[in-house]
Amino acid sequence: WRSQYLGLTATSIKSISTLSEDDEKNIDRLAHDILGKQRSEDVDGYRTSSKTMRQRIALSKSITLVESKSPKRRKMADSLLDRLMRESSKTNTFRLGICGPPGVGKSSIVEALGLYILGLDKNEAPEKIAVLAIDPSSHVTGGSILGDKTRMSQLSYHPNAYVRPSPSSGVLGGIGAYTYDAASL
C-alpha cells in the first residue's frame, strides 16, 4: 500500500525483479550501521564516536531511501525495512506525534521535552531519541523548508539526539506518505 500511496504502481515495483549485488551490499551496510553492528571489513572495530556517526549517516541515507519515489529505491527501502524488522524485533520504542497550526510552539515543546528526556537518570531515560519533523514543502524546490531544525538548535546538537526535517511533499494532513516507514527506522 505504501507504493500506491506514493503514486507508484505495482507494475513499476515488480518490473525490478531483483536488486543488484551492489544494491544488496548497500542495504546490508545500512542495516549493520543502523543496528550498530560491526561490519566484516572493520578489522580493528570501532570507537564509540565513529559508531555513532555511522548510525547517524546510515539513518539519514535510509530515510532518504524511504522518501524516494523511484521504483528501484522503493524496492531497496522495502528490503531494508524488512531486514531491520527481522533483526531488531525485540527493540522497544515509544512514538509520540505532535501536531498543530503554525506558530503555536510545536518545535519549542519538542525541544524542551527532548532535552528533558535526555537529561533524565540513565535508568529512566532512553539511550537516544529521534525527531522526525515534517515541514511544509517549498513550492519552488519541493524540498523541506527546514524551519523546525533551526528552531530546535540545542536538541539538534545533542550527541544522543537525531533531528531530521523532511518535506511533506504536498501531502495534506501533517505527515508524508513515508512517515511510518521513516519512524520504523
N, C-alpha and C positions, 0 to 999 in steps of 0.2 A: 504493500500500500504506500510505502514511503516514496517509491519511484513514481507512482501515479500522481501523488500529491505534488511532486517536484516537476511534473509535466513530462516525465519520461515514460515511454510506452514499454510494455512487456517485451515487444519485439526488439526494441533498441537494446535492452539489457541482455536478452537471450542471444542477440547476434554476436555477443562476445562470449564465445563458448568457454574458453579458458583464459586465464591470465598468464602472462609470460613468466619465465623463470625470474627475471629481474623484478617484476611486479610482486611475485611471491616473496622474494628476498626483502623487498621494501616493507611489505606487510609484516614479515617476521621481525625485522629490525624495529619497526614501530611498536609492535606488541611487546617485545622484550624490554624496550626502553620505557614504555608507559608503566609496565609492571615492575620496573626497577631490577630486572634480572640481568645477570652478567651475560654478555654475548660471547660466543665461542672465540671470536677474534680478539677479545680482551685478555691478553696474556697475564698482565700484572694486576688485573682487577681495577676497580675504580675508586677514587676518593669520593666522599660524600658530596662535595660541590659539583664534581663532574656528573655524578649520578643524578643529582637534582636538575642540572642543566639539560642532561639528556632527556629526562622526563618532561621538562617544560617544552623543549624543542619538539619531541615526539608528539606531545599533546597538541601543540599548535599545528603541526603538519597534519595530524589526524583530523582535527576539527576542520581544517581547510579541505581535506579529502571528503569529509562528510557533507560539507556545504556545496560541493561541486555538483553541477548539473550534467557533467559529461557521463555518458553511459559506462565508459571504461572505469572512470574514477568512482562511480557509484558502486560498481561491482567490487572494486578494491575495498571501498568503505564497508560494504556489506560483509566481505570476507574478514576484514579486520574486526568488526563488531562481533561477528560470530566467534572468532577466535578468543577475543577478550572475554566474552561471556562464558565460554567454556573454562578458561584458565583462572578467572577471578570470581567465580560464582559465590564464594564464601565471603566476599568483601561486603561489609555493611556500609551503606551510605545514607545520608539524610539529605533530602532535597527540599528547598523552600523557594517558592515563587513569590516575587513581589512585583505588583503592577499598579499603575495609576496614571492619572493625567500628567502632562508635562509640568514641571516646576513645583511639585509637591514634596520633594525631598527624598525620592527613592534612592538615589545614589548616596545621599548623606546617611540614611538609615542602614543601607547595606554596608557602607564602610565602617560605621560605628559598631554594628553587630559583628562584622568580620573581625575587627580589631579586638573586640571584647572576647569573642570565642577563642582567638589565638592567644589571648593573654590569660586564659583560664589555667588552673593547675593541670599539669601534664596527665594526671589520671582522669580528668574530666573532659579535656579538650581533644578534638581530633588532631591528627598529625599535620594535616594540610587541609586547606579549603580552596575551592574554585568558585569564581563568579563568572557566569555567562551573561553578559549584558547585551540584550538585544536592542540595538539602536535603530532609529528610522534610517532608511536608505537615502543617500544623496540622489537627487533627481538627475544630476549630471553624470556621475560615475557609476551609480548603482551600489556603491560601497557604503560601509558604515561611516557615520559622521564622527564617531569616536568620543563623543562628549562624556559618556559615563566613565571611561577610564581616566580621563583627565580630572574629573571631579572626585575620583577615589584615589588620589595620589599616594596617600600613606599606605593604604591597603595594597595597591598595585606594586609597591616597592618592598613589601614584606616578604622575606625569604620563604615563608610557608604558605603564601597565597598566590593564586594564579587568577588574573583578571583578563578576560577575553571579551572585547566588544565585537559583536557580529552584526551584520546588516539584516534587517527584516526582509530585504529584497522585495519590498512592495506587498508582502503578505500582511493582511489585516489581522488584528486580534492580539498583537503584542509579542507573538513568538513566530519564529520562522519554521518552515517545513522540516528542517533538520534539527530543531532544538532538542527533541527527545534523544536522538542519536548522539548529539554533542554532549548532552548531560550523562549519557551512558558511558562515555569515555572516561 
